[in-house]
Amino acid sequence: MSIKIKIFQFITPMVAALLLGSYGCSKKNEAEPISFDVTTTKVNGTSTSAFGRQDTVIFKFSGNPDMITFYSGEVGKRYEYISRTNATGTPQLQFSSLRANGSQAGSLSLLISTDFKGAKAGLVNGVFTRDTAGTNANIAAATWTDITGRATLSTGAAAAVSSGTINLSEFSKGQPVFLAFKYTAAPGSIQNKWTITNFAITNVLSDNTSYTIANLNGPASAISNYGVNTFGPGWAVSFDPAKNTNNIGWVYTDKTSLVITGAATAAAATAGVEAWAITGPIDLTRVTPDAGTSIKNITAKLPSYQYNYAAPGKYNAVFVAVNATSDESRSLNRTASLTVNP
């Protein structure tokens, strides 16, 4: 019994030292508590929350957090909407069209679908390649609603014609939609050329803010809403060679246009044409989240910040202060409510 006691007494200090060393190695690198506040003054130092349109607002800070992000309270810069990606509004479509060549009637249709499965693509010998047959099968299988009658289309005048505003609210039912331009042409006579420009779908909210959610930008070309960039669904163009032996298709130019040119002479119009240009999936309730501006990093000291509001109104300017280490961060929000008079 006494031997066991001695062994235990010998081992215990070693174990304690190991445990102490382990605790020292794993101790969290904690962020400092934040002390931070904001007041507003005019340039002359007068403390106030009421400013004229020409005034520069001086936000004075107490404390020195590692980082500060500023949300002015203007549209696109409102802290309460930094996580908002959807809002119910009125989705509106507009575009311009120009018809040239020939006089074939009904060669352009505007269609919408809620069950199109999308353009298909896959790897062929290691190269990402469009699956044309699969895409055409999806087009044929989808239910397309013809809304051509809601748009004003060019009748062959020299200038492009605006479609007018087309309300898409009835199609906003919680699932994405696809818009398509379908081109058809008959053999034996000059086939029309169509140019589509200024295509845009916007979500107009009850507060009169408007968010572009799709246009002629490709998926890698940014769409800017109130200074905040997002990306649209892009476009796919396709035709079924069995219905289009002359291989006439839409030509898509990123950010610019959709153009299709049929046979320019009756002699060249040896076959009929069917060709499609289709958007990617569009959420008609989509909006762009608001964003802030980083005004301080850990290496700088910032006692105050100046800002000029472009329009009269009441604003809640929010400053998010952060202290951070490699292991954790702490944040603290401060709001400065102010009025900018006309």
C-alpha positions as CSV (number, residue, x, y, z in Angstrom):
1,M,0.0,0.0,0.0
2,S,2.8,2.4,0.9
3,I,4.5,1.8,-2.5
4,K,1.4,2.6,-4.4
5,I,1.1,5.9,-2.4
6,K,4.6,6.9,-3.3
7,I,4.1,6.2,-7.0
8,F,0.9,8.2,-7.0
9,Q,2.8,11.0,-5.3
10,F,5.5,10.9,-7.9
11,I,3.2,10.8,-10.9
12,T,0.8,13.6,-9.8
13,P,3.2,16.6,-10.2
14,M,4.2,15.3,-13.7
15,V,0.6,15.0,-14.8
16,A,-0.1,18.4,-13.3
17,A,2.8,20.0,-15.3
18,L,1.6,18.3,-18.5
19,L,-1.9,19.5,-18.0
20,L,-0.7,23.0,-17.2
21,G,1.5,23.1,-20.4
22,S,-1.4,21.8,-22.5
23,Y,-3.7,24.5,-21.1
24,G,-1.1,27.2,-21.9
25,C,-0.8,26.0,-25.5
26,S,-4.6,25.9,-26.1
27,K,-5.5,29.1,-24.4
28,K,-7.8,31.2,-26.7
29,N,-6.4,34.5,-28.1
30,E,-9.3,36.6,-26.9
31,A,-10.5,39.8,-28.5
32,E,-10.5,42.9,-26.4
33,P,-13.9,44.3,-25.2
34,I,-15.1,47.1,-27.4
35,S,-15.5,50.7,-26.1
36,F,-17.0,52.8,-28.9
37,D,-19.6,55.5,-29.4
38,V,-20.7,58.0,-32.1
39,T,-21.9,61.6,-32.0
40,T,-22.7,64.0,-34.9
41,T,-21.6,67.5,-35.4
42,K,-21.3,70.2,-38.1
43,V,-17.9,71.2,-39.5
44,N,-17.8,74.1,-37.0
45,G,-18.1,71.7,-34.1
46,T,-21.7,72.3,-33.3
47,S,-23.3,69.1,-31.9
48,T,-26.5,68.4,-33.8
49,S,-28.6,65.8,-35.6
50,A,-30.1,68.2,-38.1
51,F,-28.2,69.2,-41.2
52,G,-28.8,71.1,-44.4
53,R,-28.3,69.4,-47.8
54,Q,-25.0,71.2,-48.3
55,D,-23.7,70.4,-44.9
56,T,-20.9,67.9,-44.3
57,V,-21.8,65.5,-41.4
58,I,-19.0,64.9,-39.0
59,F,-19.3,61.6,-37.1
60,K,-17.1,61.8,-34.0
61,F,-15.9,58.6,-32.4
62,S,-14.9,57.6,-28.9
63,G,-12.8,54.5,-28.5
64,N,-10.5,52.8,-31.0
65,P,-11.9,49.5,-32.3
66,D,-9.8,47.5,-34.7
67,M,-12.3,47.9,-37.6
68,I,-15.3,50.0,-38.4
69,T,-17.9,49.5,-41.2
70,F,-20.2,52.4,-42.1
71,Y,-23.8,52.1,-43.3
72,S,-25.1,55.6,-44.3
73,G,-28.8,54.7,-44.2
74,E,-29.2,55.5,-47.9
75,V,-30.8,53.1,-50.3
76,G,-28.2,50.3,-50.9
77,K,-26.4,51.2,-47.7
78,R,-28.9,50.3,-45.0
79,Y,-27.7,48.1,-42.2
80,E,-31.2,46.4,-41.7
81,Y,-31.1,45.1,-45.3
82,I,-27.6,43.6,-45.4
83,S,-29.0,40.0,-45.4
84,R,-32.1,40.7,-47.6
85,T,-32.0,38.9,-50.9
86,N,-35.8,38.7,-51.6
87,A,-38.7,41.1,-51.4
88,T,-42.2,41.0,-52.9
89,G,-42.6,43.8,-55.5
90,T,-43.8,44.2,-59.1
91,P,-41.5,42.4,-61.6
92,Q,-41.4,44.4,-64.8
93,L,-39.9,43.5,-68.2
94,Q,-38.8,46.0,-70.8
95,F,-36.7,45.6,-74.0
96,S,-36.3,47.2,-77.4
97,S,-36.7,45.4,-80.8
98,L,-35.7,46.2,-84.3
99,R,-36.9,44.2,-87.3
100,A,-35.1,44.4,-90.6
101,N,-35.2,42.5,-93.9
102,G,-38.3,40.8,-95.2
103,S,-41.9,41.0,-94.2
104,Q,-42.7,37.5,-92.8
105,A,-45.3,38.0,-90.0
106,G,-45.1,36.6,-86.5
107,S,-41.4,35.7,-86.7
108,L,-40.6,36.7,-83.1
109,S,-42.3,35.4,-80.1
110,L,-41.8,36.3,-76.4
111,L,-42.4,33.3,-74.1
112,I,-42.1,32.5,-70.4
113,S,-41.8,29.2,-68.6
114,T,-41.8,28.0,-65.0
115,D,-40.9,24.4,-65.6
116,F,-38.0,24.6,-68.2
117,K,-35.2,22.4,-66.9
118,G,-32.5,24.7,-68.2
119,A,-29.7,24.5,-70.8
120,K,-27.6,21.3,-70.4
121,A,-23.9,20.9,-70.5
122,G,-21.3,18.4,-69.5
123,L,-17.8,17.2,-69.8
124,V,-16.8,15.8,-73.2
125,N,-13.2,14.5,-73.3
126,G,-12.5,16.7,-70.3
127,V,-13.9,19.8,-71.9
128,F,-17.0,21.5,-70.5
129,T,-19.4,21.4,-73.6
130,R,-23.0,22.3,-74.2
131,D,-25.3,19.3,-74.5
132,T,-27.4,20.7,-77.5
133,A,-29.6,17.6,-77.8
134,G,-30.4,17.7,-74.1
135,T,-31.1,21.4,-74.2
136,N,-33.4,21.0,-77.1
137,A,-35.2,18.2,-75.3
138,N,-35.7,20.4,-72.3
139,I,-37.1,23.2,-74.5
140,A,-39.5,20.8,-76.2
141,A,-40.7,19.3,-72.8
142,A,-41.3,22.7,-71.1
143,T,-44.6,24.5,-70.9
144,W,-44.2,27.9,-72.5
145,T,-46.8,30.7,-72.1
146,D,-46.9,33.1,-75.1
147,I,-46.8,36.7,-73.8
148,T,-45.9,38.3,-77.2
149,G,-49.2,40.2,-77.3
150,R,-48.1,42.2,-74.1
151,A,-45.1,43.7,-75.9
152,T,-44.9,46.3,-78.6
153,L,-42.6,45.0,-81.4
154,S,-40.9,46.6,-84.3
155,T,-42.7,46.5,-87.6
156,G,-39.7,47.3,-89.7
157,A,-39.1,51.0,-89.1
158,A,-35.5,52.3,-89.0
159,A,-35.4,52.9,-85.2
160,A,-35.7,50.4,-82.4
161,V,-39.1,50.2,-80.7
162,S,-39.6,50.0,-76.9
163,S,-41.7,47.0,-75.8
164,G,-43.4,49.1,-73.1
165,T,-43.6,47.8,-69.5
166,I,-44.7,44.2,-69.1
167,N,-45.9,43.2,-65.7
168,L,-44.8,39.6,-64.8
169,S,-46.5,39.5,-61.3
170,E,-48.7,36.6,-62.2
171,F,-45.7,34.4,-62.8
172,S,-44.1,35.2,-59.4
173,K,-45.2,32.1,-57.6
174,G,-42.1,31.1,-55.6
175,Q,-40.3,29.3,-58.4
176,P,-37.8,30.7,-60.9
177,V,-39.0,31.6,-64.4
178,F,-37.3,31.6,-67.8
179,L,-37.9,34.2,-70.5
180,A,-37.3,33.3,-74.2
181,F,-37.3,34.9,-77.6
182,K,-38.3,32.3,-80.2
183,Y,-37.5,33.0,-83.8
184,T,-39.4,31.3,-86.6
185,A,-39.1,31.8,-90.4
186,A,-40.6,30.2,-93.4
187,P,-38.7,29.0,-96.5
188,G,-39.1,30.7,-99.9
189,S,-38.9,34.4,-99.0
190,I,-36.6,36.8,-97.3
191,Q,-36.4,36.0,-93.6
192,N,-36.5,38.7,-91.0
193,K,-33.5,40.0,-89.0
194,W,-34.2,40.8,-85.4
195,T,-32.1,42.8,-82.9
196,I,-33.0,42.9,-79.2
197,T,-31.4,45.5,-77.0
198,N,-32.1,47.2,-73.6
199,F,-33.5,44.0,-72.1
200,A,-34.1,44.3,-68.4
201,I,-36.3,42.7,-65.7
202,T,-36.6,44.9,-62.6
203,N,-38.3,44.2,-59.2
204,V,-40.0,47.4,-58.2
205,L,-40.8,47.6,-54.5
206,S,-43.5,49.6,-52.7
207,D,-41.0,52.2,-51.5
208,N,-40.2,53.0,-55.2
209,T,-36.8,51.3,-55.1
210,S,-36.1,49.2,-58.2
211,Y,-33.7,46.3,-58.6
212,T,-32.4,45.0,-61.9
213,I,-32.5,41.2,-61.6
214,A,-31.8,40.3,-65.2
215,N,-30.5,42.0,-68.3
216,L,-28.3,41.2,-71.3
217,N,-25.2,40.7,-69.0
218,G,-23.7,37.3,-68.9
219,P,-23.3,35.5,-65.6
220,A,-19.8,36.9,-65.1
221,S,-20.7,40.5,-65.9
222,A,-21.9,42.4,-62.8
223,I,-25.2,44.2,-62.5
224,S,-25.1,47.2,-60.2
225,N,-28.0,48.2,-58.0
226,Y,-27.4,51.3,-55.9
227,G,-23.7,50.8,-56.1
228,V,-23.8,47.2,-55.0
229,N,-22.8,44.6,-57.6
230,T,-24.6,41.3,-58.2
231,F,-24.8,38.9,-61.1
232,G,-27.6,37.9,-63.4
233,P,-28.7,34.6,-64.8
234,G,-27.1,34.9,-68.3
235,W,-28.4,33.6,-71.6
236,A,-28.4,30.4,-73.6
237,V,-29.0,30.2,-77.4
238,S,-30.0,27.0,-79.1
239,F,-31.7,25.5,-82.1
240,D,-32.7,22.0,-83.3
241,P,-30.9,21.1,-86.5
242,A,-33.8,19.0,-87.5
243,K,-36.0,22.2,-87.6
244,N,-33.2,24.4,-88.9
245,T,-31.1,22.8,-91.6
246,N,-29.4,26.1,-92.5
247,N,-28.1,26.4,-88.9
248,I,-29.4,29.9,-88.3
249,G,-29.1,30.9,-84.7
250,W,-29.2,33.8,-82.3
251,V,-25.9,35.7,-81.7
252,Y,-25.5,36.8,-78.2
253,T,-23.2,39.7,-77.3
254,D,-22.5,40.1,-73.6
255,K,-24.1,43.3,-72.2
256,T,-25.2,44.5,-75.6
257,S,-27.7,42.5,-77.8
258,L,-29.3,39.4,-79.2
259,V,-29.3,39.3,-83.0
260,I,-30.7,36.7,-85.4
261,T,-30.4,37.1,-89.2
262,G,-32.4,34.8,-91.4
263,A,-31.8,34.2,-95.1
264,A,-31.3,37.6,-96.8
265,T,-32.6,36.5,-100.1
266,A,-35.5,34.3,-101.2
267,A,-33.0,32.0,-103.0
268,A,-31.1,31.5,-99.8
269,A,-34.3,30.7,-97.8
270,T,-34.2,27.0,-98.6
271,A,-35.5,25.8,-95.3
272,G,-37.5,27.0,-92.3
273,V,-35.9,28.2,-89.1
274,E,-36.7,27.8,-85.4
275,A,-34.2,29.2,-82.9
276,W,-34.3,30.1,-79.2
277,A,-32.6,32.6,-76.9
278,I,-33.4,31.9,-73.3
279,T,-32.5,33.5,-70.0
280,G,-31.1,31.5,-67.1
281,P,-33.5,31.0,-64.1
282,I,-34.8,34.3,-62.7
283,D,-36.3,34.7,-59.2
284,L,-38.8,37.5,-59.7
285,T,-38.6,38.5,-56.0
286,R,-34.9,39.0,-56.0
287,V,-33.2,42.1,-54.6
288,T,-29.6,43.0,-54.0
289,P,-28.5,43.1,-50.3
290,D,-27.4,46.5,-49.1
291,A,-23.7,46.9,-48.2
292,G,-21.5,49.0,-46.0
293,T,-18.2,50.7,-46.5
294,S,-15.1,49.8,-44.5
295,I,-13.7,53.0,-43.1
296,K,-11.1,51.7,-40.6
297,N,-8.7,48.8,-40.3
298,I,-6.6,47.6,-37.5
299,T,-3.5,49.7,-38.4
300,A,-5.3,53.1,-38.4
301,K,-6.7,55.4,-35.8
302,L,-9.9,57.2,-36.8
303,P,-11.2,59.9,-34.5
304,S,-13.9,61.0,-36.9
305,Y,-15.5,60.4,-40.3
306,Q,-17.0,62.9,-42.8
307,Y,-19.9,62.3,-45.1
308,N,-22.2,64.2,-47.4
309,Y,-25.7,63.1,-48.0
310,A,-26.9,63.6,-51.6
311,A,-30.7,63.9,-50.8
312,P,-32.8,65.3,-48.0
313,G,-34.4,62.7,-45.6
314,K,-34.2,61.0,-42.3
315,Y,-31.3,58.5,-42.0
316,N,-30.1,56.0,-39.5
317,A,-26.3,55.8,-39.9
318,V,-25.0,52.6,-38.5
319,F,-21.4,52.0,-37.5
320,V,-20.3,48.4,-36.8
321,A,-17.2,48.3,-34.7
322,V,-15.2,45.0,-34.5
323,N,-12.3,43.8,-32.4
324,A,-10.8,40.6,-33.7
325,T,-8.0,38.1,-33.1
326,S,-7.1,34.9,-34.9
327,D,-9.5,33.1,-32.5
328,E,-12.5,35.3,-32.0
329,S,-14.1,38.6,-32.8
330,R,-16.4,40.9,-31.0
331,S,-18.7,43.5,-32.6
332,L,-20.7,46.4,-31.4
333,N,-23.2,48.6,-33.4
334,R,-23.8,52.2,-32.9
335,T,-26.6,54.2,-34.6
336,A,-26.6,57.9,-35.3
337,S,-30.1,59.1,-36.3
338,L,-30.0,62.4,-38.3
339,T,-32.1,64.5,-40.6
340,V,-30.9,66.2,-43.8
341,N,-33.2,69.2,-44.6
342,P,-33.8,70.5,-48.2
